[in-house]
């Protein structure tokens, strides 16, 4: 028989619920402010520094940003870089993670130490730019993908997940005449879908939010992703760049900046619910050392 909760236990539950509600509101209110601000008139936005319920709804901000093909071009670039980059990253990360699980691989410990070393130290900005330039990737979409194609953090998580798989599966596959690539693509990867979905989400969010590589390596404004276009709009709206050299950018109202934020955030919000159920399971299982 379940005993009734004590007064102390009820107070503890009450304060936990109250604290969670406060934290949720602190995270939700800024997002609602941006969404509702994008539907607010410029006059009301100027009068009220914080808007949650606009007195007059308007679509003028969305009409402005959707009246030109620049935004759609930038969105297409971001979607292409995110989709292509995620596929390339998952392919390379899966190959390397599986290779590092092989106990008969010479120098496996040295390679693992080198991977961990890259999490603490990097070559720097100038050497990275020189490498990209020497490979002829400047003004190429690959410049936004290849320099960050493999994340050491994601690689370690996926390697740990592969190590937790039973050794008997690999031995049985070898008896049946299956090679290394057959074991990886027919056995290991199908059994690792939760972890693969989690790592894919990590890579997709990273590519979607990335703008520094585009600023560094992309000189053609027509190849800018949505995040760089958003940055230019914010700079122009703040009066920090009176002459950007681009005819399609002009200083917009505050509501236009919020509308661009909503449009740029919407695609990743649509994708996230489909992968969210794998997120916790894949991350936690992959972090357990085998």
LOKOLZA-676287 format. One line per field, with one value per residue: residue number from 1; x, y, z of N, C-alpha, C in turn. Coordinates in nm, 2 decimals, padded with zeros to 4 digits. Each point is the difference from the previous one (the first is absolute). Layout:
<recs>
nr = NUM,...
n.X = X,...
n.Y = Y,...
n.Z = Z,...
ca.X = X,...
ca.Y = Y,...
ca.Z = Z,...
c.X = X,...
c.Y = Y,...
c.Z = Z,...
</recs>
This chain:
<recs>
nr = 1,2,3,4,5,6,7,8,9,10,11,12,13,14,15,16,17,18,19,20,21,22,23,24,25,26,27,28,29,30,31,32,33,34,35,36,37,38,39,40,41,42,43,44,45,46,47,48,49,50,51,52,53,54,55,56,57,58,59,60,61,62,63,64,65,66,67,68,69,70,71,72,73,74,75,76,77,78,79,80,81,82,83,84,85,86,87,88,89,90,91,92,93,94,95,96,97,98,99,100,101,102,103,104,105,106,107,108,109,110,111,112,113,114,115,116,117,118,119,120,121,122,123,124,125,126,127,128,129,130,131,132,133,134,135,136,137,138,139,140,141,142,143,144,145,146,147,148,149,150,151,152,153,154,155,156,157,158,159,160,161,162,163,164,165,166,167,168,169,170,171,172,173,174,175,176,177,178,179,180,181,182,183,184,185,186,187,188,189,190,191,192,193,194,195,196,197,198,199,200,201,202,203,204,205,206,207,208,209,210,211,212,213,214,215,216,217,218,219,220,221,222,223,224,225,226,227,228,229,230,231,232,233,234,235,236,237,238,239,240,241,242,243,244,245,246,247,248,249,250,251,252,253,254,255,256,257,258,259,260,261,262,263,264,265,266,267,268,269,270,271,272,273,274,275,276,277,278,279,280,281,282,283,284,285,286,287,288,289,290
n.X = 00.08,-00.03,00.10,-00.08,00.02,00.12,-00.01,00.11,-00.05,-00.12,00.06,00.08,-00.11,-00.06,00.11,00.01,-00.13,00.00,00.11,-00.05,-00.11,00.07,00.07,-00.11,-00.06,00.11,-00.02,-00.13,00.00,00.13,-00.03,-00.09,00.09,00.09,-00.07,-00.05,00.12,00.02,-00.10,00.09,-00.08,00.07,-00.11,-00.07,00.08,-00.02,-00.13,-00.01,00.09,-00.11,-00.02,-00.11,-00.08,00.04,-00.03,00.10,-00.06,00.12,00.00,00.01,00.05,-00.09,-00.09,00.07,00.02,-00.13,00.02,00.12,00.07,00.05,-00.11,-00.07,00.08,00.01,-00.13,-00.01,00.08,-00.07,-00.11,00.06,00.05,-00.12,-00.08,00.07,00.01,-00.13,-00.03,00.07,-00.04,-00.13,00.02,00.06,-00.09,-00.10,00.06,00.03,-00.13,-00.04,00.08,-00.03,-00.10,00.08,00.01,-00.01,-00.05,00.11,00.05,-00.10,00.08,00.10,-00.08,-00.04,00.13,00.03,-00.10,00.03,00.12,-00.07,-00.06,00.13,00.06,00.02,00.01,-00.12,-00.03,00.11,00.05,-00.12,00.01,00.13,-00.05,-00.11,00.08,00.09,-00.12,00.01,-00.03,00.08,-00.11,00.03,-00.11,00.09,00.03,-00.13,00.05,00.10,00.02,-00.13,00.05,00.10,-00.09,00.10,-00.08,-00.05,00.12,00.03,-00.11,00.02,00.12,-00.04,-00.09,00.09,00.07,-00.12,00.01,-00.07,00.11,-00.09,-00.06,00.11,00.02,-00.13,00.01,00.11,-00.07,-00.10,00.13,-00.04,00.03,00.10,-00.01,-00.01,00.09,00.07,-00.02,00.02,00.10,00.12,-00.01,-00.05,00.10,00.05,-00.12,-00.03,00.12,-00.02,-00.12,00.06,00.10,-00.10,-00.07,00.10,00.03,-00.12,-00.02,00.12,-00.03,-00.12,00.06,00.08,00.08,00.09,-00.02,-00.13,00.02,00.07,-00.08,-00.11,00.05,-00.06,-00.07,-00.01,00.11,-00.05,00.02,-00.11,00.09,00.07,-00.10,-00.04,00.13,-00.01,-00.12,00.05,00.11,-00.07,-00.08,00.12,00.01,00.04,-00.08,00.04,00.12,-00.08,-00.03,-00.11,-00.06,00.00,00.10,-00.10,00.03,-00.04,-00.13,-00.02,-00.12,00.07,00.08,-00.10,-00.06,00.11,00.00,-00.13,00.02,00.11,-00.08,-00.10,00.08,00.09,-00.10,-00.02,00.13,00.02,-00.14,00.04,00.10,-00.09,-00.08,00.09,-00.02,-00.08,-00.07,00.01,-00.03,-00.10,-00.05,00.02,-00.04,-00.06,00.10,00.04
n.Y = -00.12,00.09,00.04,00.09,00.10,00.02,00.09,-00.05,-00.12,00.04,00.06,-00.11,-00.07,00.08,00.01,-00.13,-00.02,00.07,-00.06,-00.12,00.05,00.05,-00.11,-00.07,00.08,-00.01,-00.12,00.00,00.09,-00.01,-00.13,00.01,00.07,-00.09,-00.11,00.05,00.03,-00.12,-00.01,00.07,00.11,00.07,00.07,-00.11,-00.05,00.12,-00.01,-00.13,00.00,-00.04,-00.08,-00.04,00.10,00.00,00.13,00.00,-00.11,-00.02,-00.02,00.12,-00.04,-00.09,00.10,00.07,-00.09,-00.03,00.13,-00.05,-00.04,00.10,00.01,-00.02,00.08,00.09,-00.02,00.00,00.10,00.06,-00.03,00.05,00.10,00.02,-00.03,00.06,00.10,-00.01,-00.02,00.10,00.08,-00.05,00.01,00.11,00.05,-00.06,00.03,00.12,00.02,-00.06,00.07,00.10,-00.07,-00.01,-00.10,-00.05,00.12,00.00,00.04,-00.09,-00.03,-00.01,-00.06,-00.08,00.00,-00.02,-00.08,-00.05,-00.01,-00.03,-00.07,00.00,-00.04,00.11,-00.01,00.05,00.12,00.06,-00.10,00.01,00.13,-00.02,-00.09,00.07,00.10,-00.08,-00.04,00.13,00.01,00.11,00.05,-00.11,-00.07,-00.08,00.13,-00.01,-00.10,-00.01,00.13,-00.02,-00.08,-00.01,-00.02,00.04,00.09,00.02,00.00,00.06,00.08,00.01,00.02,00.07,00.04,00.01,00.05,00.05,-00.01,-00.11,-00.06,-00.07,00.12,00.06,-00.09,00.00,00.13,-00.01,-00.08,00.09,00.05,00.07,00.10,00.08,00.03,-00.13,-00.02,00.11,-00.02,-00.12,00.02,00.07,00.06,-00.11,-00.05,00.10,-00.02,-00.04,-00.05,-00.06,-00.02,-00.03,-00.08,-00.05,00.00,-00.05,-00.08,-00.04,00.00,-00.07,-00.08,-00.02,00.00,-00.07,00.10,-00.04,-00.13,00.03,00.07,-00.10,-00.09,00.07,00.03,-00.09,00.11,-00.04,-00.03,00.11,-00.07,-00.05,-00.07,-00.01,-00.03,-00.08,-00.04,00.00,-00.06,-00.08,-00.02,-00.02,-00.08,-00.04,00.03,-00.13,-00.02,00.12,-00.05,-00.10,00.08,-00.03,00.00,-00.14,00.06,00.03,00.11,-00.11,-00.01,00.02,00.03,00.06,00.05,00.03,00.05,00.06,00.03,00.03,00.06,00.05,00.02,00.03,-00.01,00.05,00.09,00.00,00.00,00.09,00.02,-00.01,00.07,00.08,-00.09,00.02,00.13,-00.01,-00.09,00.07,00.12,-00.05,-00.08,00.10,00.06,-00.12,-00.01,-00.06
n.Z = 00.00,-00.09,00.07,00.08,-00.08,00.06,00.10,00.05,-00.03,00.04,00.11,00.01,-00.03,00.09,00.08,-00.02,00.01,00.11,00.04,-00.03,00.06,00.10,00.01,-00.01,00.08,00.07,-00.04,00.04,00.09,00.00,-00.01,00.10,00.07,-00.05,00.03,00.11,00.03,-00.06,00.08,00.06,00.00,-00.09,00.00,00.01,-00.09,-00.06,00.02,-00.03,00.10,00.05,-00.11,00.06,00.01,-00.12,00.01,-00.09,-00.05,-00.04,-00.13,00.03,00.11,00.00,-00.04,00.09,00.10,-00.03,-00.01,00.05,-00.10,00.06,00.07,-00.11,-00.06,00.11,00.01,-00.13,00.01,00.10,-00.07,-00.12,00.06,00.06,-00.10,-00.09,00.08,00.04,-00.12,-00.05,00.10,-00.02,-00.14,00.01,00.08,-00.07,-00.11,00.04,00.05,-00.11,-00.08,00.08,-00.03,-00.11,00.08,-00.13,00.01,-00.08,00.12,00.04,00.10,-00.09,-00.08,00.10,00.03,-00.13,00.00,00.12,-00.06,-00.11,00.10,00.03,-00.11,-00.07,-00.13,00.02,-00.01,00.01,00.08,00.07,-00.01,00.03,00.08,00.04,00.01,00.06,00.05,-00.02,00.13,-00.02,00.05,00.07,-00.02,-00.06,-00.02,-00.01,-00.07,-00.09,00.03,00.00,-00.10,00.08,00.09,00.07,00.05,-00.12,-00.04,00.11,-00.01,-00.13,00.03,00.10,-00.08,-00.10,00.10,00.02,-00.13,00.00,00.05,00.05,-00.02,00.03,00.10,00.02,-00.02,00.07,00.09,-00.02,00.01,00.10,-00.09,00.01,-00.12,-00.02,00.09,-00.05,-00.13,00.02,00.09,-00.01,-00.12,-00.05,00.08,-00.07,-00.05,00.13,00.00,-00.11,00.04,00.11,-00.05,-00.08,00.11,00.07,-00.11,-00.01,00.13,00.01,-00.10,00.06,00.11,-00.08,00.03,00.09,-00.03,-00.01,00.11,00.04,-00.05,00.03,-00.12,-00.07,00.00,-00.13,00.06,00.05,00.11,00.05,00.07,-00.11,-00.07,00.10,00.00,-00.13,00.01,00.10,-00.07,-00.11,00.07,00.05,-00.13,00.01,-00.10,-00.02,-00.04,-00.02,-00.10,00.07,-00.12,00.03,00.06,00.08,00.07,00.06,00.03,00.13,-00.04,-00.09,00.09,00.08,-00.11,-00.03,00.13,-00.01,-00.12,00.06,00.10,-00.08,-00.10,00.08,00.03,-00.13,-00.02,00.10,-00.01,-00.13,00.04,00.06,-00.05,-00.10,00.03,00.11,-00.07,-00.11,00.06,00.07,-00.09,-00.09,00.11,00.00,00.07,-00.12
ca.X = -00.08,00.08,-00.02,-00.02,00.12,00.01,-00.01,00.13,00.01,-00.08,00.07,00.11,-00.06,-00.05,00.11,00.05,-00.09,00.00,00.13,00.00,-00.09,00.07,00.11,-00.07,-00.04,00.12,00.05,-00.11,-00.04,00.08,-00.04,-00.13,00.02,00.05,-00.11,-00.10,00.06,00.00,-00.14,-00.04,00.03,00.12,-00.04,-00.02,00.13,00.08,-00.06,00.01,00.12,-00.02,-00.13,-00.05,-00.13,-00.02,-00.13,-00.04,00.08,00.03,00.09,00.09,00.14,00.01,-00.01,00.12,00.11,-00.04,-00.03,00.11,00.05,00.13,-00.02,-00.03,00.13,00.07,-00.06,00.04,00.14,00.01,-00.06,00.09,00.13,-00.03,-00.03,00.12,00.11,-00.03,00.03,00.15,00.05,-00.04,00.07,00.14,00.00,-00.03,00.12,00.11,-00.03,00.00,00.14,00.06,-00.05,00.07,00.11,00.12,00.05,00.13,00.00,-00.13,00.01,00.06,-00.10,-00.09,00.06,00.00,-00.14,-00.02,00.08,-00.07,-00.10,00.06,00.08,-00.02,00.11,-00.02,-00.08,00.08,00.03,-00.12,-00.03,00.10,-00.03,-00.12,00.04,00.09,-00.08,-00.09,-00.14,-00.05,-00.12,-00.06,-00.09,00.08,00.08,-00.09,-00.03,00.11,00.08,-00.06,-00.07,00.01,00.01,00.06,-00.10,-00.10,00.08,00.02,-00.13,-00.04,00.10,-00.04,-00.13,00.04,00.08,-00.10,-00.07,00.06,00.11,-00.05,-00.07,00.11,00.06,-00.10,00.00,00.12,-00.01,-00.08,00.07,-00.03,00.12,-00.01,-00.10,-00.13,-00.03,-00.04,-00.13,-00.11,-00.02,00.03,-00.08,-00.15,-00.02,00.04,-00.09,-00.01,00.12,00.01,-00.10,00.05,00.12,-00.04,-00.06,00.11,00.07,-00.10,-00.01,00.12,00.00,-00.10,00.04,00.13,00.01,00.14,00.07,-00.05,00.06,00.14,00.04,-00.10,00.00,-00.12,-00.12,-00.10,00.03,-00.01,-00.11,-00.10,00.06,00.08,-00.10,-00.05,00.10,00.02,-00.12,00.01,00.11,-00.05,-00.10,00.06,00.08,00.14,00.05,-00.08,00.01,00.04,00.03,-00.10,-00.12,-00.12,00.00,-00.02,-00.04,-00.14,-00.05,00.02,-00.09,00.06,00.11,-00.07,-00.06,00.11,00.04,-00.10,00.01,00.12,-00.01,-00.11,00.04,00.06,-00.10,-00.09,00.08,00.03,-00.09,00.01,00.12,00.00,-00.02,00.12,00.10,00.04,00.05,00.13,00.11,00.04,00.05,00.13,00.09,00.04,00.12,-00.02
ca.Y = 00.12,00.12,00.09,00.13,00.08,00.09,00.14,00.04,-00.05,00.08,00.13,-00.03,-00.01,00.13,00.09,-00.05,00.04,00.15,00.04,-00.04,00.09,00.12,-00.02,-00.01,00.14,00.08,-00.05,00.01,00.14,00.06,-00.05,00.05,00.14,00.01,-00.04,00.10,00.12,00.00,00.03,00.13,00.12,00.07,00.10,-00.06,-00.05,00.12,00.04,-00.10,-00.07,-00.15,-00.02,-00.14,00.00,00.13,00.05,00.00,-00.09,00.04,-00.09,00.09,-00.05,-00.12,00.04,00.07,-00.10,-00.10,00.07,-00.01,-00.14,-00.01,-00.08,-00.14,-00.05,-00.03,-00.12,-00.11,-00.03,-00.06,-00.13,-00.09,-00.02,-00.08,-00.13,-00.06,-00.01,-00.11,-00.13,-00.02,-00.02,-00.13,-00.11,00.00,-00.02,-00.14,-00.08,00.02,-00.06,-00.15,-00.04,00.01,-00.11,-00.12,-00.02,-00.04,00.11,00.06,00.14,00.04,00.09,00.13,00.07,00.04,00.11,00.11,00.05,00.08,00.12,00.10,00.06,00.10,00.10,00.00,00.07,00.14,00.06,00.02,-00.13,-00.06,00.07,-00.03,-00.14,00.01,00.07,-00.08,-00.10,00.06,-00.01,00.13,00.03,-00.13,-00.04,-00.10,00.07,00.01,-00.14,-00.08,00.03,-00.05,-00.12,-00.10,00.05,-00.10,-00.04,-00.09,-00.12,-00.07,-00.06,-00.10,-00.11,-00.07,-00.07,-00.12,-00.10,-00.07,-00.11,-00.13,-00.04,-00.12,00.04,00.01,-00.13,-00.07,00.06,-00.04,-00.14,00.00,00.05,00.14,00.08,00.11,00.10,-00.07,00.00,00.13,00.05,-00.10,-00.04,00.10,00.12,-00.02,-00.02,00.13,00.11,00.11,00.08,00.07,00.11,00.10,00.07,00.07,00.13,00.09,00.05,00.09,00.13,00.07,00.06,00.10,00.12,00.05,00.12,00.05,-00.05,00.07,00.13,-00.02,-00.06,00.03,00.15,00.02,00.02,-00.09,-00.14,00.01,-00.07,00.09,00.06,00.11,00.10,00.05,00.09,00.12,00.08,00.06,00.11,00.11,00.06,00.06,00.11,-00.03,-00.01,00.09,-00.05,-00.14,-00.04,-00.09,00.08,-00.06,00.02,00.13,-00.01,-00.03,00.02,-00.11,-00.12,-00.08,-00.09,-00.12,-00.09,-00.08,-00.10,-00.10,-00.08,-00.07,-00.10,-00.09,-00.14,-00.10,-00.03,-00.10,-00.13,-00.05,-00.10,-00.14,-00.06,00.02,-00.12,-00.07,00.08,-00.04,-00.14,-00.02,00.07,-00.07,-00.13,00.02,00.05,-00.11,-00.06,-00.15
ca.Z = 00.00,-00.01,00.11,-00.04,00.00,00.11,-00.03,-00.06,-00.13,-00.08,-00.02,-00.09,-00.13,-00.04,-00.03,-00.12,-00.11,-00.02,-00.06,-00.14,-00.08,-00.01,-00.10,-00.14,-00.04,-00.03,-00.13,-00.10,-00.02,-00.11,-00.12,-00.03,-00.04,-00.13,-00.09,00.00,-00.05,-00.14,-00.05,00.06,-00.08,00.04,00.09,00.13,00.05,00.05,00.13,00.10,-00.02,00.02,-00.05,00.00,-00.06,-00.08,-00.01,-00.14,-00.07,-00.14,-00.07,-00.09,00.01,-00.09,-00.13,-00.04,-00.02,-00.10,-00.13,-00.08,-00.01,00.07,00.12,-00.04,-00.05,00.12,00.06,-00.08,00.03,00.13,00.00,-00.07,00.08,00.12,-00.05,-00.05,00.11,00.09,-00.07,00.00,00.14,00.05,-00.07,00.04,00.15,00.02,-00.04,00.10,00.13,-00.01,-00.01,00.13,00.09,-00.03,00.10,-00.07,-00.08,00.05,00.03,00.04,00.11,-00.04,-00.08,00.10,00.07,-00.09,-00.01,00.12,00.00,-00.08,00.08,00.09,-00.08,-00.14,-00.08,-00.01,-00.11,-00.12,-00.07,-00.06,-00.12,-00.10,-00.04,-00.09,-00.13,-00.08,-00.05,-00.10,00.04,00.03,-00.08,-00.02,00.11,00.08,00.11,00.12,00.04,00.02,00.11,00.12,-00.04,00.11,00.13,00.09,00.10,-00.06,-00.04,00.12,00.04,-00.09,00.02,00.13,-00.02,-00.08,00.09,00.09,-00.07,00.04,-00.09,-00.07,-00.13,-00.10,-00.03,-00.08,-00.14,-00.07,-00.04,-00.12,-00.11,-00.01,00.02,00.09,-00.05,00.02,00.14,00.04,-00.06,00.01,00.14,00.10,-00.02,00.03,00.14,00.06,-00.04,00.10,00.01,-00.13,00.00,00.09,-00.06,-00.11,00.05,00.04,-00.11,-00.07,00.07,-00.02,-00.14,-00.02,00.08,-00.03,-00.09,00.00,-00.12,-00.12,00.00,-00.03,-00.13,-00.11,-00.04,-00.08,00.08,-00.04,00.06,00.15,00.07,00.07,00.12,-00.04,-00.05,00.13,00.06,-00.08,00.02,00.14,-00.01,-00.07,00.09,00.11,-00.04,00.01,-00.13,-00.08,-00.14,00.00,-00.14,-00.05,-00.03,00.06,00.15,00.04,00.15,00.02,00.13,00.10,-00.03,-00.11,00.05,00.07,-00.10,-00.06,00.10,00.00,-00.12,00.00,00.11,-00.02,-00.06,00.10,00.10,-00.06,00.00,00.13,00.07,-00.06,00.06,00.15,00.08,00.01,00.05,00.13,00.00,-00.08,00.07,00.13,-00.03,-00.06,00.10,00.09,-00.04,-00.01
c.X = 00.09,-00.04,-00.02,00.12,00.00,-00.01,00.14,00.01,-00.09,00.06,00.11,-00.05,-00.05,00.11,00.07,-00.08,00.01,00.13,00.01,-00.09,00.08,00.11,-00.05,-00.04,00.11,00.06,-00.10,-00.03,00.09,-00.04,-00.14,00.01,00.04,-00.11,-00.11,00.05,00.00,-00.14,-00.04,00.04,00.13,-00.03,-00.02,00.14,00.09,-00.05,00.03,00.13,-00.02,-00.15,-00.03,-00.14,-00.02,-00.14,-00.05,00.10,00.03,00.10,00.10,00.14,00.02,-00.01,00.13,00.11,-00.03,-00.02,00.12,00.05,00.12,-00.02,-00.02,00.14,00.08,-00.05,00.04,00.15,00.02,-00.05,00.09,00.13,-00.03,-00.02,00.13,00.11,-00.03,00.02,00.15,00.06,-00.03,00.08,00.15,00.02,-00.02,00.12,00.11,-00.03,00.00,00.15,00.07,-00.05,00.07,00.12,00.13,00.05,00.12,-00.01,-00.13,00.00,00.06,-00.10,-00.11,00.05,00.00,-00.14,-00.03,00.08,-00.06,-00.11,00.05,00.08,-00.04,00.11,-00.01,-00.08,00.08,00.05,-00.12,-00.04,00.10,-00.02,-00.11,00.03,00.09,-00.07,-00.10,-00.15,-00.06,-00.12,-00.07,-00.09,00.08,00.08,-00.08,-00.02,00.13,00.09,-00.06,-00.08,00.00,00.02,00.06,-00.10,-00.10,00.07,00.02,-00.13,-00.04,00.10,-00.04,-00.12,00.04,00.07,-00.10,-00.07,00.07,00.10,-00.05,-00.06,00.11,00.06,-00.09,00.00,00.13,00.00,-00.09,00.06,-00.02,00.13,-00.02,-00.11,-00.14,-00.04,-00.05,-00.14,-00.11,-00.04,00.01,-00.10,-00.15,-00.03,00.03,-00.09,-00.02,00.12,00.02,-00.09,00.04,00.11,-00.04,-00.07,00.11,00.06,-00.10,-00.01,00.13,00.01,-00.10,00.03,00.13,00.00,00.14,00.07,-00.04,00.06,00.14,00.03,-00.09,00.00,-00.12,-00.12,-00.11,00.01,-00.01,-00.11,-00.09,00.06,00.09,-00.09,-00.06,00.09,00.02,-00.12,00.01,00.10,-00.06,-00.11,00.05,00.08,00.15,00.07,-00.09,00.00,00.06,00.04,-00.10,-00.13,-00.12,-00.01,-00.03,-00.05,-00.15,-00.04,00.03,-00.09,00.05,00.11,-00.07,-00.06,00.11,00.05,-00.10,00.01,00.13,00.00,-00.10,00.04,00.06,-00.10,-00.09,00.07,00.02,-00.09,00.01,00.13,00.01,-00.01,00.13,00.11,00.06,00.06,00.13,00.12,00.05,00.06,00.14,00.11,00.05,00.12,-00.01,00.13
c.Y = 00.13,00.10,00.14,00.08,00.09,00.15,00.04,-00.05,00.08,00.14,-00.01,-00.01,00.13,00.09,-00.05,00.04,00.15,00.04,-00.04,00.09,00.14,-00.01,-00.02,00.13,00.08,-00.04,00.03,00.14,00.07,-00.05,00.05,00.15,00.02,-00.03,00.10,00.14,00.01,00.03,00.14,00.11,00.07,00.10,-00.06,-00.06,00.11,00.04,-00.10,-00.08,-00.16,-00.02,-00.15,-00.01,00.13,00.04,00.00,-00.10,00.05,-00.10,00.08,-00.05,-00.12,00.03,00.06,-00.11,-00.10,00.07,-00.02,-00.15,-00.02,-00.09,-00.15,-00.06,-00.04,-00.12,-00.12,-00.04,-00.07,-00.14,-00.10,-00.03,-00.09,-00.14,-00.07,-00.01,-00.11,-00.14,-00.03,-00.02,-00.13,-00.11,00.00,-00.04,-00.15,-00.09,00.01,-00.06,-00.15,-00.05,00.01,-00.10,-00.13,-00.01,-00.04,00.11,00.06,00.15,00.06,00.10,00.14,00.09,00.06,00.12,00.13,00.06,00.08,00.13,00.11,00.07,00.12,00.10,-00.01,00.07,00.15,00.05,00.01,-00.13,-00.07,00.07,-00.03,-00.14,00.00,00.07,-00.08,-00.12,00.05,00.00,00.14,00.03,-00.13,-00.04,-00.10,00.07,00.01,-00.14,-00.07,00.04,-00.05,-00.13,-00.10,00.08,-00.10,-00.04,-00.10,-00.13,-00.09,-00.07,-00.12,-00.12,-00.07,-00.08,-00.13,-00.10,-00.07,-00.11,-00.13,-00.04,-00.13,00.03,00.01,-00.13,-00.08,00.04,-00.04,-00.15,-00.02,00.06,00.15,00.08,00.12,00.10,-00.07,00.00,00.14,00.04,-00.10,-00.03,00.11,00.12,-00.03,-00.01,00.13,00.11,00.11,00.09,00.07,00.12,00.12,00.08,00.08,00.13,00.09,00.07,00.10,00.14,00.08,00.07,00.11,00.13,00.05,00.12,00.04,-00.05,00.07,00.14,-00.01,-00.04,00.03,00.15,00.03,00.01,-00.09,-00.14,00.01,-00.08,00.10,00.07,00.13,00.12,00.07,00.09,00.13,00.09,00.07,00.11,00.12,00.08,00.08,00.12,-00.01,00.00,00.08,-00.04,-00.14,-00.04,-00.10,00.07,-00.05,00.02,00.15,00.00,-00.02,00.04,-00.11,-00.12,-00.08,-00.09,-00.12,-00.09,-00.09,-00.11,-00.11,-00.09,-00.09,-00.12,-00.11,-00.13,-00.09,-00.04,-00.11,-00.14,-00.06,-00.10,-00.14,-00.07,00.00,-00.13,-00.09,00.07,-00.05,-00.14,-00.02,00.07,-00.08,-00.13,00.01,00.05,-00.10,-00.07,-00.15,-00.07
c.Z = 00.00,00.11,-00.06,00.01,00.13,-00.05,-00.06,-00.14,-00.10,-00.03,-00.10,-00.14,-00.05,-00.05,-00.13,-00.13,-00.02,-00.06,-00.15,-00.09,-00.02,-00.11,-00.14,-00.05,-00.04,-00.14,-00.11,-00.03,-00.11,-00.14,-00.05,-00.04,-00.14,-00.10,-00.01,-00.05,-00.16,-00.06,00.05,-00.09,00.06,00.10,00.14,00.06,00.05,00.14,00.11,-00.02,00.01,-00.04,00.01,-00.07,-00.08,-00.02,-00.15,-00.08,-00.15,-00.06,-00.08,00.01,-00.08,-00.14,-00.06,-00.03,-00.10,-00.14,-00.09,00.00,00.09,00.12,-00.04,-00.05,00.12,00.07,-00.08,00.02,00.14,00.01,-00.07,00.08,00.12,-00.04,-00.05,00.10,00.10,-00.06,00.00,00.13,00.06,-00.06,00.05,00.15,00.02,-00.04,00.10,00.13,00.00,00.00,00.14,00.10,-00.03,00.09,-00.07,-00.08,00.06,00.02,00.04,00.12,-00.03,-00.08,00.10,00.08,-00.09,-00.01,00.12,00.01,-00.08,00.07,00.09,-00.08,-00.15,-00.07,00.00,-00.12,-00.13,-00.07,-00.06,-00.13,-00.11,-00.05,-00.10,-00.13,-00.09,-00.06,-00.11,00.04,00.03,-00.10,-00.04,00.11,00.08,00.11,00.13,00.06,00.05,00.13,00.14,-00.02,00.12,00.13,00.10,00.11,-00.05,-00.03,00.13,00.05,-00.09,00.01,00.13,-00.03,-00.08,00.09,00.09,-00.07,00.03,-00.11,-00.08,-00.13,-00.10,-00.03,-00.08,-00.14,-00.07,-00.04,-00.12,-00.12,-00.02,00.03,00.10,-00.04,00.01,00.14,00.04,-00.05,00.02,00.15,00.10,-00.01,00.02,00.15,00.08,-00.03,00.10,00.01,-00.13,-00.01,00.09,-00.06,-00.12,00.04,00.04,-00.12,-00.08,00.07,-00.02,-00.14,-00.02,00.07,-00.04,-00.10,-00.01,-00.12,-00.13,00.00,-00.04,-00.14,-00.12,-00.03,-00.08,00.09,-00.03,00.06,00.15,00.05,00.08,00.12,-00.03,-00.05,00.12,00.07,-00.07,00.03,00.14,00.00,-00.07,00.08,00.11,-00.04,00.00,-00.14,-00.10,-00.15,00.00,-00.14,-00.06,-00.01,00.07,00.15,00.02,00.15,00.02,00.14,00.09,-00.03,-00.12,00.05,00.07,-00.10,-00.06,00.10,00.00,-00.12,00.00,00.10,-00.03,-00.06,00.11,00.10,-00.06,00.00,00.14,00.06,-00.05,00.06,00.15,00.08,00.00,00.07,00.13,00.00,-00.07,00.07,00.13,-00.03,-00.06,00.10,00.10,-00.05,00.00,00.05
</recs>
